[in-house]
Amino acid sequence: MRIILQFPEGLKQKALEHAKVLEKQGHEVFISASPTFGACDLAIAEAKEIGAERIVHFGHNEFKHVDFDVQYVPYSIDTRLDVLEVSLRHMQDYSTLGIVTTVQHVHQLDAIKSFYEGKQKHVIIGRPYGPAKLPGQILGCDVGSAASIDSQVDAHVYFGAGRFHPLGALIATTKPFFVADPFSNEVERIDDYRKLYTQRSRGKVLRSLDAKSFAIMVSTKNGQFNMDLAKILKGKAEDIGLDAQIVVSNNFDFESLNNMRCFDAFVNTACPRLAMDDTERLTKPLLSANELVEVLEMKKELKR
């Protein structure tokens, strides 16, 4: 079988190792060198171009069904739980904790839950809203495991490295939020970022009040394609006399977008994190769908 392998950046160093194993099994193996942002970003076009019959996608669970043979190989990482002991210094005022993590550590949630319960804490593990598959798992675009239990907990704890995933959950919740990093053995409280993101969102909306033309971004990635939403937003803008055009790409290059100086603002319908995390990469405002609706409502009010 002709197979193409796809790895996220953190696992690309494993590419040769897995390719050799599959070749010994008699497969013809190719490796995708493109960046991938998750199971929402499968190498389907590359696979079809080279005549591959299967994609082996490492590091993630299935995001949504696609009309192609995809084998998902999640990567579990076993880490020490010493950082949980460190976290107790921050948890003295909180009796009920919500615990979230990524697919790499979700198999450790039972042990994490047992640890906190052994320290007289009540632990609640929520369920995702959509693309994430496992209780307690969060994605950049699915933070339901945290948001669904926000009213029931005193604080949230994210077990894992980095800020990408916990920041998404932070914005969707209201309670104190801690990152317990098992690799650095450090605990950080990240609540202050809520105010930053709120201020940034408000600033983008206000900057867009004078905008007369909008570029509505549609990604062709398998799990990010949202043409229906883009058309609805385009219609809403045009209904009040504004110009709106849909711009399409598989991987948005911000330098190229900056060259589209004919537009006063951009609107994201692809990965929701673009409008949260990448606003500073554009010289014009980069709005979420909800932020565009807010802009349009404010524009209508100002015309009255």
C-alpha contacts under 8 A as a table, 3 or more apart, distances in Angstrom:
res1	aa1	res2	aa2	distance
1	M	26	G	7.59
1	M	27	H	4.94
1	M	28	E	6.03
1	M	52	A	7.78
1	M	53	E	6.64
1	M	54	R	7.83
2	R	27	H	5.93
2	R	28	E	4.61
2	R	29	V	5.98
2	R	30	F	7.81
2	R	51	G	7.32
2	R	52	A	4.82
2	R	53	E	5.61
2	R	54	R	6.90
3	I	27	H	6.88
3	I	28	E	6.10
3	I	29	V	4.97
3	I	30	F	6.16
3	I	47	A	7.90
3	I	52	A	5.22
3	I	53	E	6.02
3	I	54	R	5.02
3	I	55	I	5.90
3	I	56	V	7.13
4	I	29	V	5.83
4	I	30	F	4.60
4	I	31	I	5.39
4	I	32	S	6.55
4	I	47	A	6.32
4	I	52	A	6.26
4	I	54	R	6.48
4	I	55	I	5.06
4	I	56	V	6.33
5	L	15	A	7.60
5	L	19	A	7.59
5	L	29	V	7.33
5	L	30	F	6.20
5	L	31	I	4.72
5	L	32	S	5.95
5	L	55	I	5.91
5	L	56	V	4.89
5	L	57	H	6.16
5	L	58	F	7.73
6	Q	31	I	6.33
6	Q	32	S	5.31
6	Q	33	A	7.73
6	Q	36	T	7.71
6	Q	42	L	7.72
6	Q	43	A	7.02
6	Q	55	I	7.12
6	Q	56	V	6.15
6	Q	57	H	4.87
6	Q	58	F	6.17
7	F	10	G	7.79
7	F	11	L	5.68
7	F	12	K	5.32
7	F	15	A	7.27
7	F	32	S	7.56
7	F	36	T	7.02
7	F	57	H	6.31
7	F	58	F	5.22
7	F	59	G	6.87
8	P	11	L	5.56
8	P	12	K	6.25
8	P	35	P	6.76
8	P	36	T	5.38
8	P	37	F	6.70
8	P	38	G	6.99
8	P	58	F	7.14
8	P	59	G	6.71
9	E	12	K	5.36
9	E	35	P	6.78
9	E	36	T	7.28
10	G	13	Q	7.36
11	L	14	K	5.53
11	L	15	A	7.35
11	L	58	F	7.81
11	L	59	G	7.48
12	K	15	A	5.30
13	Q	16	L	7.36
14	K	17	E	5.42
14	K	18	H	6.44
15	A	18	H	5.49
15	A	19	A	6.07
15	A	31	I	7.14
16	L	19	A	5.04
16	L	20	K	6.13
17	E	20	K	5.51
17	E	21	V	6.62
18	H	21	V	5.17
18	H	22	L	6.38
19	A	22	L	5.30
19	A	23	E	6.13
19	A	29	V	6.20
19	A	30	F	7.63
19	A	31	I	7.68
20	K	23	E	5.05
20	K	24	K	6.21
21	V	24	K	5.29
21	V	25	Q	6.62
22	L	25	Q	5.02
22	L	26	G	6.72
22	L	27	H	5.73
22	L	28	E	7.88
22	L	29	V	7.07
23	E	26	G	5.10
23	E	27	H	4.87
23	E	28	E	6.12
23	E	29	V	6.37
24	K	27	H	7.27
32	S	43	A	7.26
32	S	46	E	7.67
36	T	41	D	5.74
36	T	42	L	7.28
37	F	40	C	7.03
37	F	41	D	5.88
38	G	41	D	5.50
38	G	42	L	7.57
38	G	59	G	7.91
38	G	60	H	6.50
39	A	42	L	5.88
39	A	57	H	7.53
39	A	60	H	5.96
39	A	61	N	6.83
39	A	62	E	6.16
39	A	63	F	5.33
39	A	223	G	7.30
40	C	63	F	5.98
40	C	64	K	7.58
40	C	221	K	6.52
40	C	222	N	5.66
40	C	223	G	3.86
40	C	224	Q	6.22
41	D	221	K	5.22
41	D	222	N	5.87
41	D	223	G	6.33
41	D	224	Q	7.71
42	L	55	I	7.98
42	L	57	H	7.46
42	L	221	K	7.16
42	L	222	N	6.52
43	A	46	E	5.35
43	A	47	A	6.09
43	A	55	I	7.26
44	I	47	A	5.03
44	I	48	K	6.19
44	I	55	I	7.59
44	I	68	F	7.55
45	A	48	K	5.24
45	A	49	E	6.10
46	E	49	E	5.06
46	E	50	I	6.40
47	A	50	I	5.51
47	A	51	G	5.98
47	A	52	A	4.82
47	A	53	E	7.28
47	A	54	R	7.42
47	A	55	I	6.97
48	K	51	G	4.95
48	K	52	A	5.99
48	K	53	E	7.91
49	E	52	A	7.72
52	A	55	I	7.45
53	E	69	D	6.79
54	R	68	F	7.27
54	R	69	D	4.93
54	R	70	V	5.68
54	R	71	Q	7.30
55	I	69	D	6.42
55	I	70	V	4.76
55	I	71	Q	6.16
56	V	70	V	5.88
56	V	71	Q	4.73
56	V	72	Y	6.01
56	V	73	V	7.13
57	H	60	H	7.20
57	H	70	V	6.95
57	H	71	Q	6.08
57	H	72	Y	4.94
57	H	73	V	6.01
58	F	72	Y	6.01
58	F	73	V	4.60
58	F	74	P	5.78
58	F	75	Y	6.88
59	G	72	Y	7.66
59	G	73	V	5.94
59	G	74	P	4.32
59	G	75	Y	4.74
59	G	104	Q	7.69
60	H	72	Y	6.55
60	H	73	V	6.53
60	H	74	P	4.64
60	H	75	Y	7.03
60	H	103	V	6.92
61	N	72	Y	5.91
61	N	73	V	7.11
61	N	74	P	5.73
61	N	103	V	7.59
61	N	132	A	7.84
61	N	133	K	7.32
62	E	65	H	7.34
62	E	72	Y	6.41
62	E	131	P	7.93
62	E	133	K	7.86
63	F	131	P	5.10
63	F	132	A	6.84
63	F	133	K	7.97
63	F	223	G	7.02
64	K	131	P	6.64
64	K	223	G	6.73
66	V	222	N	7.45
74	P	103	V	7.22
74	P	104	Q	7.28
75	Y	103	V	7.52
75	Y	104	Q	5.60
76	S	103	V	7.02
76	S	104	Q	4.28
76	S	105	H	6.09
76	S	106	V	7.97
76	S	107	H	7.43
77	I	104	Q	5.28
77	I	105	H	5.90
78	D	105	H	6.91
78	D	108	Q	7.49
79	T	182	P	6.44
79	T	183	F	7.55
80	R	83	V	7.71
80	R	182	P	6.48
81	L	84	L	5.69
81	L	85	E	7.70
81	L	112	I	7.45
81	L	182	P	6.48
82	D	85	E	5.57
82	D	86	V	6.96
82	D	182	P	7.08
82	D	185	N	6.90
83	V	86	V	4.93
83	V	87	S	6.17
83	V	180	A	6.24
83	V	181	D	6.69
83	V	182	P	5.47
83	V	185	N	4.78
83	V	186	E	6.37
83	V	187	V	7.24
84	L	87	S	4.88
84	L	88	L	6.58
84	L	112	I	7.74
84	L	115	F	7.77
84	L	180	A	6.97
85	E	88	L	5.48
85	E	89	R	7.82
86	V	89	R	6.11
86	V	90	H	8.00
86	V	185	N	7.55
86	V	186	E	7.23
86	V	187	V	7.03
87	S	90	H	5.48
87	S	91	M	6.56
87	S	180	A	6.75
87	S	187	V	5.95
88	L	91	M	4.88
88	L	92	Q	6.62
89	R	92	Q	6.35
90	H	93	D	7.78
91	M	94	Y	5.30
91	M	95	S	7.69
92	Q	95	S	7.68
94	Y	97	L	7.06
94	Y	121	K	7.96
94	Y	154	D	5.41
94	Y	155	A	6.41
95	S	120	Q	7.66
95	S	121	K	5.15
95	S	122	H	6.08
95	S	154	D	6.62
96	T	121	K	5.88
96	T	122	H	4.56
96	T	123	V	5.70
96	T	124	I	7.32
96	T	152	Q	7.72
96	T	153	V	5.01
96	T	154	D	5.27
96	T	155	A	6.86
97	L	121	K	7.05
97	L	122	H	6.21
97	L	123	V	4.90
97	L	124	I	6.20
97	L	153	V	5.41
97	L	154	D	5.99
97	L	155	A	5.21
97	L	156	H	5.59
97	L	157	V	6.94
98	G	123	V	5.88
98	G	124	I	4.95
98	G	125	I	5.76
98	G	126	G	7.42
98	G	146	A	6.84
98	G	149	I	7.09
98	G	150	D	7.75
98	G	153	V	5.97
98	G	154	D	7.91
98	G	155	A	6.35
98	G	156	H	4.60
98	G	157	V	6.11
99	I	109	L	7.76
99	I	113	K	7.79
99	I	123	V	7.17
99	I	124	I	6.76
99	I	125	I	5.71
99	I	126	G	7.94
99	I	136	G	6.47
99	I	146	A	7.55
99	I	156	H	5.93
99	I	157	V	4.95
99	I	158	Y	5.96
99	I	159	F	7.35
100	V	125	I	7.11
100	V	126	G	7.97
100	V	136	G	4.62
100	V	137	Q	5.84
100	V	138	I	6.61
100	V	145	S	6.66
100	V	146	A	6.57
100	V	156	H	7.65
100	V	157	V	6.37
100	V	158	Y	4.93
100	V	159	F	6.40
101	T	104	Q	7.92
101	T	105	H	6.23
101	T	106	V	6.02
101	T	109	L	7.97
101	T	136	G	6.19
101	T	137	Q	5.27
101	T	138	I	6.10
101	T	158	Y	5.49
101	T	159	F	5.16
101	T	160	G	6.20
102	T	105	H	5.70
102	T	106	V	5.97
102	T	136	G	7.98
102	T	137	Q	5.16
102	T	138	I	5.63
102	T	139	L	6.93
102	T	159	F	8.00
102	T	160	G	7.21
102	T	165	H	7.70
103	V	106	V	5.06
103	V	107	H	7.77
103	V	134	L	7.96
103	V	137	Q	6.05
103	V	138	I	7.76
104	Q	107	H	7.60
105	H	108	Q	5.43
105	H	109	L	7.18
105	H	159	F	7.72
105	H	160	G	7.31
106	V	109	L	5.40
106	V	134	L	7.71
106	V	136	G	6.91
106	V	137	Q	6.31
107	H	110	D	7.15
108	Q	111	A	5.41
108	Q	112	I	6.30
109	L	112	I	4.95
109	L	113	K	5.96
109	L	136	G	7.56
110	D	113	K	5.08
110	D	114	S	6.13
111	A	114	S	5.06
111	A	115	F	6.19
112	I	115	F	5.13
112	I	116	Y	6.50
113	K	116	Y	5.43
113	K	117	E	6.12
113	K	123	V	6.14
114	S	117	E	5.06
114	S	118	G	6.01
115	F	118	G	5.14
115	F	119	K	6.63
116	Y	119	K	4.99
116	Y	120	Q	6.63
116	Y	121	K	5.30
116	Y	122	H	7.35
116	Y	123	V	7.11
117	E	120	Q	5.05
117	E	121	K	4.78
117	E	122	H	5.92
117	E	123	V	6.77
118	G	121	K	7.21
124	I	149	I	7.44
124	I	153	V	7.42
125	I	135	P	6.47
125	I	136	G	5.31
125	I	145	S	6.91
125	I	146	A	7.98
125	I	149	I	7.74
126	G	135	P	5.76
126	G	136	G	5.44
126	G	144	G	7.21
126	G	145	S	4.20
126	G	146	A	6.15
126	G	148	S	6.14
126	G	149	I	5.83
127	R	134	L	6.96
127	R	135	P	4.48
127	R	136	G	5.97
127	R	137	Q	7.58
127	R	144	G	6.09
127	R	145	S	4.33
127	R	146	A	7.81
127	R	148	S	6.95
128	P	131	P	7.51
128	P	132	A	5.71
128	P	133	K	6.86
128	P	134	L	6.99
128	P	135	P	6.36
128	P	136	G	7.17
128	P	137	Q	6.79
128	P	138	I	6.90
128	P	142	D	6.43
128	P	143	V	6.39
128	P	144	G	4.11
128	P	145	S	4.45
128	P	146	A	7.90
128	P	148	S	7.71
129	Y	132	A	7.27
129	Y	142	D	6.33
129	Y	143	V	7.29
129	Y	144	G	4.73
129	Y	145	S	7.27
130	G	133	K	7.44
130	G	142	D	6.41
130	G	144	G	7.75
131	P	139	L	7.96
131	P	141	C	7.88
131	P	142	D	6.39
132	A	137	Q	6.33
132	A	138	I	6.28
132	A	139	L	6.32
132	A	142	D	6.18
133	K	137	Q	7.20
134	L	137	Q	5.40
135	P	145	S	6.49
136	G	145	S	5.10
136	G	146	A	7.48
137	Q	143	V	7.91
137	Q	145	S	6.25
138	I	141	C	7.94
138	I	142	D	5.70
138	I	143	V	4.96
138	I	144	G	7.09
138	I	145	S	6.24
138	I	146	A	7.72
138	I	165	H	6.86
138	I	169	A	7.66
139	L	142	D	4.84
139	L	143	V	6.12
139	L	165	H	6.18
140	G	143	V	7.05
140	G	164	F	7.03
140	G	165	H	5.41
140	G	168	G	5.92
140	G	272	P	7.82
140	G	273	R	6.60
141	C	168	G	7.55
141	C	271	C	6.89
141	C	272	P	6.20
141	C	273	R	7.02
142	D	145	S	7.89
143	V	146	A	5.68
143	V	147	A	6.17
143	V	168	G	6.70
143	V	169	A	5.10
143	V	172	A	7.25
144	G	147	A	4.83
144	G	148	S	5.29
144	G	169	A	7.96
145	S	148	S	5.81
145	S	149	I	7.08
146	A	149	I	5.77
146	A	150	D	6.24
146	A	156	H	7.38
146	A	169	A	6.17
146	A	172	A	7.82
146	A	173	T	7.07
147	A	150	D	5.17
147	A	169	A	6.96
147	A	172	A	5.73
147	A	173	T	5.46
148	S	151	S	7.80
149	I	152	Q	5.26
149	I	153	V	6.53
150	D	153	V	5.69
150	D	173	T	5.91
150	D	174	T	6.88
150	D	175	K	6.79
153	V	156	H	7.23
153	V	175	K	7.66
154	D	175	K	6.35
154	D	176	P	7.25
155	A	175	K	5.30
155	A	176	P	4.80
155	A	177	F	5.87
155	A	178	F	7.75
156	H	175	K	6.84
156	H	176	P	6.27
156	H	177	F	4.77
156	H	178	F	6.15
157	V	177	F	6.00
157	V	178	F	4.82
157	V	179	V	5.86
157	V	180	A	6.75
158	Y	166	P	6.24
158	Y	177	F	7.70
158	Y	178	F	6.16
158	Y	179	V	4.81
158	Y	180	A	5.95
159	F	179	V	6.21
159	F	180	A	4.96
159	F	181	D	6.06
159	F	182	P	7.18
160	G	179	V	7.18
160	G	180	A	6.26
160	G	181	D	4.91
160	G	182	P	6.19
160	G	183	F	7.82
161	A	179	V	7.91
161	A	180	A	7.68
161	A	181	D	4.99
161	A	182	P	7.04
161	A	183	F	6.83
162	G	165	H	7.41
162	G	166	P	7.92
162	G	181	D	7.71
163	R	166	P	5.40
163	R	167	L	5.72
163	R	179	V	7.94
164	F	167	L	5.58
164	F	168	G	6.77
165	H	168	G	5.48
165	H	169	A	6.69
166	P	169	A	5.05
166	P	170	L	5.93
166	P	179	V	7.18
167	L	170	L	4.84
167	L	171	I	6.39
167	L	190	I	7.98
167	L	193	Y	7.67
168	G	171	I	5.57
168	G	172	A	6.82
168	G	273	R	7.64
169	A	172	A	5.25
169	A	173	T	6.42
170	L	173	T	5.31
170	L	174	T	7.39
170	L	177	F	6.62
170	L	190	I	7.91
170	L	191	D	7.26
170	L	193	Y	7.94
170	L	194	R	6.76
171	I	174	T	7.69
171	I	194	R	5.77
171	I	197	Y	7.59
176	P	189	R	7.42
176	P	190	I	7.92
176	P	191	D	6.02
177	F	189	R	5.79
177	F	190	I	5.93
177	F	191	D	5.82
178	F	187	V	6.69
178	F	188	E	5.55
178	F	189	R	4.39
178	F	190	I	6.14
178	F	191	D	7.94
179	V	187	V	5.51
179	V	188	E	5.17
179	V	189	R	6.34
179	V	190	I	7.34
180	A	185	N	7.31
180	A	186	E	6.16
180	A	187	V	4.55
180	A	188	E	6.74
181	D	184	S	5.70
181	D	185	N	5.53
181	D	186	E	5.51
181	D	187	V	6.23
182	P	185	N	4.86
182	P	186	E	7.19
183	F	186	E	7.99
190	I	193	Y	5.98
191	D	194	R	5.77
191	D	195	K	7.85
192	D	195	K	5.73
192	D	196	L	6.78
193	Y	196	L	4.86
193	Y	197	Y	6.11
194	R	197	Y	5.31
194	R	198	T	6.15
195	K	198	T	5.06
195	K	199	Q	6.07
196	L	199	Q	5.21
196	L	200	R	6.07
197	Y	200	R	4.96
197	Y	201	S	6.03
197	Y	276	M	7.45
198	T	201	S	5.18
198	T	202	R	6.20
199	Q	202	R	5.11
199	Q	203	G	6.10
200	R	203	G	5.05
200	R	204	K	6.29
201	S	204	K	5.20
201	S	205	V	6.36
201	S	291	E	7.52
202	R	205	V	5.20
202	R	206	L	6.27
203	G	206	L	5.21
203	G	207	R	6.07
204	K	207	R	5.10
204	K	208	S	6.20
204	K	285	P	5.54
204	K	286	L	7.18
204	K	287	L	6.85
205	V	208	S	5.19
205	V	209	L	6.63
205	V	287	L	7.53
205	V	291	E	6.32
205	V	292	L	7.49
205	V	294	E	7.28
205	V	295	V	5.77
206	L	209	L	5.44
206	L	295	V	7.66
207	R	210	D	6.95
207	R	211	A	7.87
207	R	285	P	6.95
208	S	211	A	5.01
208	S	264	D	7.56
208	S	265	A	6.60
208	S	285	P	6.66
208	S	295	V	6.75
209	L	295	V	6.16
209	L	298	M	7.56
209	L	299	K	6.48
211	A	214	F	7.39
211	A	264	D	5.11
211	A	265	A	6.46
212	K	242	L	5.34
212	K	243	D	6.16
212	K	263	F	7.94
212	K	264	D	6.43
213	S	242	L	6.01
213	S	243	D	4.48
213	S	244	A	5.57
213	S	262	C	7.64
213	S	263	F	5.12
213	S	264	D	5.30
213	S	265	A	6.68
214	F	242	L	7.91
214	F	243	D	6.24
214	F	244	A	4.65
214	F	245	Q	6.48
214	F	263	F	5.56
214	F	264	D	6.03
214	F	265	A	5.03
214	F	266	F	5.50
214	F	267	V	6.88
215	A	244	A	5.88
215	A	245	Q	5.19
215	A	246	I	5.82
215	A	247	V	6.21
215	A	263	F	6.16
215	A	265	A	6.44
215	A	266	F	4.71
215	A	267	V	6.08
216	I	230	A	6.30
216	I	233	L	7.85
216	I	234	K	7.25
216	I	244	A	6.95
216	I	245	Q	6.02
216	I	246	I	4.64
216	I	247	V	5.86
216	I	266	F	5.87
216	I	267	V	4.62
216	I	268	N	6.20
216	I	269	T	7.21
217	M	230	A	7.48
217	M	246	I	5.99
217	M	247	V	5.03
217	M	248	V	6.00
217	M	249	S	7.79
217	M	266	F	7.04
217	M	267	V	5.85
217	M	268	N	5.08
217	M	269	T	5.84
217	M	270	A	6.90
218	V	224	Q	7.95
218	V	225	F	6.29
218	V	226	N	6.36
218	V	227	M	6.38
218	V	230	A	6.89
218	V	246	I	6.82
218	V	247	V	6.11
218	V	248	V	4.89
218	V	249	S	6.62
218	V	268	N	7.19
218	V	269	T	5.74
218	V	270	A	5.83
219	S	224	Q	5.84
219	S	225	F	5.13
219	S	226	N	7.31
219	S	248	V	5.88
219	S	249	S	5.26
219	S	250	N	5.19
219	S	251	N	7.03
219	S	252	F	7.74
219	S	269	T	7.47
219	S	270	A	5.32
220	T	224	Q	6.75
220	T	225	F	5.10
220	T	248	V	7.07
220	T	249	S	6.08
220	T	250	N	4.79
221	K	224	Q	5.24
221	K	225	F	5.78
221	K	250	N	5.67
221	K	251	N	7.96
222	N	225	F	6.04
224	Q	269	T	7.68
224	Q	270	A	4.88
224	Q	271	C	5.84
225	F	269	T	7.84
225	F	270	A	6.41
226	N	229	L	5.61
226	N	230	A	6.46
226	N	269	T	6.20
226	N	270	A	6.78
227	M	230	A	4.94
227	M	231	K	6.16
228	D	231	K	5.27
228	D	232	I	6.35
229	L	232	I	5.10
229	L	233	L	6.21
229	L	269	T	7.08
230	A	233	L	5.17
230	A	234	K	6.06
230	A	246	I	6.97
230	A	269	T	6.49
231	K	234	K	4.97
231	K	235	G	6.13
231	K	246	I	7.84
232	I	235	G	5.15
232	I	236	K	6.28
233	L	236	K	5.05
233	L	237	A	6.29
233	L	289	A	7.39
233	L	292	L	7.94
233	L	293	V	7.85
234	K	237	A	5.30
234	K	238	E	6.20
234	K	244	A	5.45
234	K	245	Q	6.82
234	K	246	I	7.51
235	G	238	E	5.08
235	G	239	D	5.94
236	K	239	D	5.15
236	K	240	I	7.04
236	K	296	L	7.81
237	A	240	I	5.78
237	A	241	G	6.85
237	A	242	L	5.35
237	A	243	D	6.89
237	A	244	A	6.44
237	A	296	L	6.87
238	E	241	G	4.99
238	E	242	L	4.84
238	E	243	D	5.96
238	E	244	A	6.57
239	D	242	L	7.32
240	I	296	L	7.96
240	I	300	K	7.53
249	S	252	F	5.76
252	F	256	S	7.96
252	F	257	L	7.55
253	D	256	S	5.36
253	D	257	L	6.33
254	F	257	L	4.86
254	F	258	N	6.05
254	F	281	R	6.33
254	F	282	L	6.34
255	E	258	N	5.07
255	E	259	N	6.55
255	E	282	L	7.79
256	S	259	N	5.15
256	S	260	M	7.04
257	L	260	M	5.30
257	L	282	L	7.44
258	N	261	R	6.37
258	N	282	L	6.00
258	N	283	T	6.38
258	N	284	K	7.65
260	M	263	F	6.18
261	R	264	D	7.25
263	F	266	F	7.29
264	D	284	K	6.28
264	D	285	P	7.64
265	A	284	K	5.31
265	A	285	P	5.00
265	A	286	L	6.19
265	A	287	L	7.48
266	F	284	K	7.03
266	F	285	P	6.13
266	F	286	L	4.75
266	F	287	L	6.05
267	V	275	A	7.90
267	V	286	L	5.66
267	V	287	L	4.67
267	V	288	S	5.72
267	V	289	A	6.44
267	V	292	L	6.93
268	N	271	C	7.65
268	N	272	P	7.16
268	N	274	L	7.00
268	N	275	A	6.20
268	N	286	L	6.90
268	N	287	L	6.09
268	N	288	S	5.24
268	N	289	A	6.46
269	T	272	P	6.92
269	T	288	S	7.05
269	T	289	A	6.56
270	A	274	L	7.51
271	C	274	L	5.87
272	P	275	A	6.12
272	P	276	M	7.09
272	P	288	S	7.16
273	R	276	M	4.92
273	R	277	D	5.71
273	R	278	D	7.66
274	L	277	D	5.41
274	L	278	D	5.17
274	L	279	T	7.25
275	A	278	D	6.00
275	A	279	T	5.88
275	A	286	L	5.68
275	A	287	L	5.65
275	A	288	S	5.41
276	M	279	T	6.53
276	M	288	S	7.93
277	D	280	E	7.92
278	D	281	R	5.52
278	D	282	L	7.59
279	T	282	L	5.92
279	T	285	P	6.80
279	T	286	L	5.52
280	E	283	T	7.22
282	L	285	P	6.87
282	L	286	L	7.06
287	L	290	N	7.86
287	L	291	E	5.54
287	L	292	L	5.98
288	S	291	E	5.04
288	S	292	L	6.26
289	A	292	L	5.18
289	A	293	V	6.40
290	N	293	V	5.11
290	N	294	E	6.28
291	E	294	E	4.97
291	E	295	V	6.21
292	L	295	V	4.96
292	L	296	L	6.18
293	V	296	L	5.10
293	V	297	E	6.15
294	E	297	E	5.14
294	E	298	M	6.17
295	V	298	M	5.16
295	V	299	K	6.12
296	L	299	K	5.00
296	L	300	K	6.24
297	E	300	K	5.16
297	E	301	E	6.31
298	M	301	E	5.02
298	M	302	L	6.18
299	K	302	L	5.11
299	K	303	K	6.40
300	K	303	K	5.23
300	K	304	R	6.73
301	E	304	R	5.43
